[in-house]
Amino acid sequence: MTEKRLYHEIADKIINLIQEGVFLPGARLPSERELSERFSVSRVTVREAEIALQAKGLIEIRTGSGVYVSKKQPSEPSDTQHISAFELTEARSMVESEAAALAAQNISQRDLQKLDELINDMGSDDAALATAADNEFHITIAEATGNSAIVYTIKSLWKMRSEVSQIKTAYESVCEIDATSRVKEHREIYDALKSRNPMAARQAMRGHFRRLIEAMLDVSEKQALEKVHEQANASRERFLAITRM
């Protein structure tokens, strides 16, 4: 089993331990070193597994404190099915652009190093790892603002992006297909944060979401055209069948 795929197995093992009550809700997980020894894998693999689990809402990675089992385990969303991918992206753009501007003034060197590593993970051929790194990137910026309300809001928006089926599908259609743009845009956000430039950070984040919306529109238009072509072909076949009678 390759190193890229091994973290899936480790994530499943941690989930089983949570479900069995070995790791209780709110409890701190053992360190990366301890888990790597426990599962006989590298610390990098453990870290990738933890990023994937945080994206699912099963654990919380707290910078400078450790990794904790989420007190409230995720459940299926009930009142978000009517929200479109465009509406969510518009909301994320408004909230996260200002969050980036605020974070530019407060972000630590440790957080910047973490963002740099996450961008590298976003370039992975493993779609699950890339998406998990994307999630952690945005949450890290939110936490760098020092504002708990902003952190809660951005986590809630990302939860919708990950769990509402039509939104998840829309994002997958543009993020996983166009991985190059994904990495480039996040690198621009990182550079603006590193330069401690609030205006540049705000603009880079807005640019990222603007491109997402434009890409979603392109995909929607393509899908609509494909549907029209399918209907036209079906009508043509029916007409030809009638004329052969």
N, C-alpha and C positions, 0 to 999 in steps of 0.2 A: 504494500500500500504506500502510495507516495506521501511526502510530507504535506502537500497541499490538501489531500483528501483525509489525512489522518486526524485533523482537528475535528471533523464531523463525528468521528468515533468517540473522541474524548468529550465532546459536547454532550453526546448521548449518555455517556457514563456519568457525567456530572448531573444531568437531568434525572437519571435513575436514582442517584444518591439523594437528590432533593426530594423526589417522590417517596423514597423509602424512609425519609425522616432523618437521614444521617446528617444532612446539612439543613437546618431548620430556617424558616422564614425570618429574616432580620439578622441571621448569624453571619459572621465573617468567614469566608472561605479560607482554606489554607493558602499559603503563599504560592507563587508560581513555581518556586524551587521545590516546595513540598509536593505539589501536584505533579510536577514533572517526574519526580522520583516515584511517586505512587503509581503513575500510569506508564512509567518507563518510556517517556517521550521527551522531546526538547522543550525548553521554556517558551520558545517561539510558538510551538504547537499549542501549548496551554493558553498562551495569550490570544491566539486566533480563535480558540474555542470560546474563551470568555467574551471576546468581542461579539461573536455570533450569538451567544446566550443573552448578552445585554440587548442586542437588537430585537430579540424576542420578548424582552421585558422580564426575563427569568432572574437576572442578577443585575446589580448596580456596581459599576466601577467608579470608585471615588478616589480622585487624584490625591495622593499623599496619605490616604487612609487604608485603602485595600479594596477587596471585592466582597460584596455582600449579597446574600440571597434576598431577592425582593420580598418585602413583607406581604405585598398583595400580588399574587401570581396572576398573569394575564388571563383575560376571559374574552370571549367573542364580543365585538362591538355590536350594539343594538340600535343606536339612533344616529348612525353615521352613514348608512347605506345611500342616503339621498345626496351626499356630498360628491361633487365631481372632482376629477383630477385637476381640472383647470382652477376651480375654486380653492382647492387646497394649496396649489402652487402659488396662487395669488396671495393667499394668507401667509404662506411661508415667506414669500418675498418681502412682504411688509414688515413682518416680525423679525426675521433673521437678518435683514439688511441693517436694521437699527441695532440689533444685538451685536453684529460684527463691528459696527462703529464704536459701540461701548467697549467691547472686548479689546479693541485695538489700544485702548488707553490703560487696560489693566492686565493684559495677558502676561503670563510668566514664561520664563525661558523653558521650563519643563513642559508646559503646554505646547509651546512652539515646536519643541522636539517631537512631542507626541503627534502633532498634526503632520509633521514631515513624514513620520513613519507610516501614518495612516494613508497618506497620499500614495506611498509606494504600494500599500496593500490594495488600493483602488485600481491599480494597474494590473492586478492579478487576473489570470484567465478563469479563475474560480469565481463565478458570479455571486455566490453566497458570501464569500469572503470580501469581495469588492463592495457589496451592498452593506455588509456589517461595518466595514471601515468607513464608508460614507456616513452612516448613522453616527458612529462614534466621533467623526470629525465635527459634525454639526453640534452634537451634544457638548463636546469639549469647548467649542466657542461659546455656547450658551453659558456653561459653567464659569467661563473666564469673565463673564460680565459681573459676577458676584451678586446677581439678582435672582432670587429663588423663584419669583413669579415668571421671569423669562425662561428659566430652565424648565419649569413645569409646562409652560405653554408650548415650547419647542418639542419637548418629549411627547406631549399629547398630539401635536401635529404629525410627528414622525410615526406615532402609533397608528394613526389613520393611514398614513402612506404605506405602512407595512402590512396592515391587517384588513383593510377594506378592499375586497377583491377587485372591483373595477379600477380603483386608484392604483393598486399594486401592479395590475396588468399594464396600465398606461405608463407607469414609470419604467417598468421592465422593458417596454417597447422602445424607449429612448435611451435609458441609462446603460443597459447591457449591450445594446447594439453599437452605441457611439461611445465606447470607453475612452477613446483619445480625448474627446471634448471634456468628458467628465474629469479626467486627471488634470488637463490644462486649466480648467476653470477653478478647480480647487487649489491648484498651485498659485494662481493669481490672487485668490483670497488669502492664502498663506503669506505670500510676499507682502501684501498690504498690511496684514497684521504684524508681520515681522518688522516692518518699517514704522510701526506705531502711528499709522496714518488713518484716522477714523473715516475721512471722506473717501479715500481710496478703498478701504475695506467695505464701506457701504456700497460703493459703485461696483466692486468686484462681485459681491454677493447678489446684487440686483441683476448684473449681467448673467450670472449663472442661472438664475430662475427665468430670466427673459428667454434665454436659449432653450430651456426646458419647455416653456410654453409654446414657443415657435416649433420645436420638434414635435410636440404632441399634436399641434394643429396639422403639421405635414402628414403625420401618421394617420390622423383621423380622416384627412382628405383622401389619402391613398386607400384607406379601408372603405370609405364611402364609394369611391370609384370602382373598386373591386366588386363591391356588392351590386352596383348598377350593371357592371359587365356580366356578372353571374346571372342576374335577372334577365338581361337582354339575351344571353346565350340560351337560357331556359325557354324564353318566348320563341326564339328562332327555331329551336328543336321541336317545340310544339307545332309551330306553323308548318315546318317541313314534314312533320309526321302526318298532318292533316292533308297536305297537298299530294302525298303519296297514296292516299286512300283511293 
